[in-house]
Amino acid sequence: MAFSFSVSDPVVFWVICGIAAILIISGAVLYLKKSKRTGTSGTKTPGQKKPRLDYQPEIRPIPVVPQKTVLRPVQKSAVLPRPKEISLLNGKTDITQSLLSLVEKYSLDQFTIATSDGLVFASNGAETAQDDAARYVDLYTNNPDSDIPGVVLRGISHKGSDLVLIIRTALPVPEETRQSIENDTKDILNWWI
């Protein structure tokens, strides 16, 4: 069975015209898109510049003038504010209230007293007290001078027991303040235990 087409057949005629129309419209659309992208449509609009090449001999580099360096004063790192005048013993009902007052007095984040075997002896009620005691007592025992960002460790003795003070604060703690915290802790321990 052979197929024969005749241009005189109206269906074939309209199919060929439709395909030709689609091809002509597609070509025109592609040409317009390309001419908009490259700017080569053939008609020049007022103010339109010709495309530029990368090498432009008429452009001269702008001289760079070195600016003077402005020295800013070195800012000292922030330290804990001066201790507040707060009673650590009077009016307190237990050691936890005294430690809460100690934290407030020195503007600390947390304060924990741990035994030498890594257990919490007392704290200001911090949620991380048990973790801190387990982690930092061993570290302090092996290296008392260890430098831990945000944590200060001090060792004290109370009634024959070695204790580790775990002070959490984001600010540096001067040695004078560390000694004051240690002395206040001893006062609290002597009062309550």
Buried (B, 14 or more C-beta within 10 A) or exposed (E): EEEEEEEEEEEEEEEEEEEEEEEEEEEEEEEEEEEEEEEEEEEEEEEEEEEEEEEEEEEEEEEEEEEEEEEEEEEEEEEBEEBEEEEBBEEBEEBBBBBBBBBBBBBBBBBBBBBBEBEBBBBBBBEBBBEBBBBBBBBBBEEEEEEEEEBBBBBBEBEEEBBBBBBBBEBEBEEEBBEBBBEBBBBBBEEBE
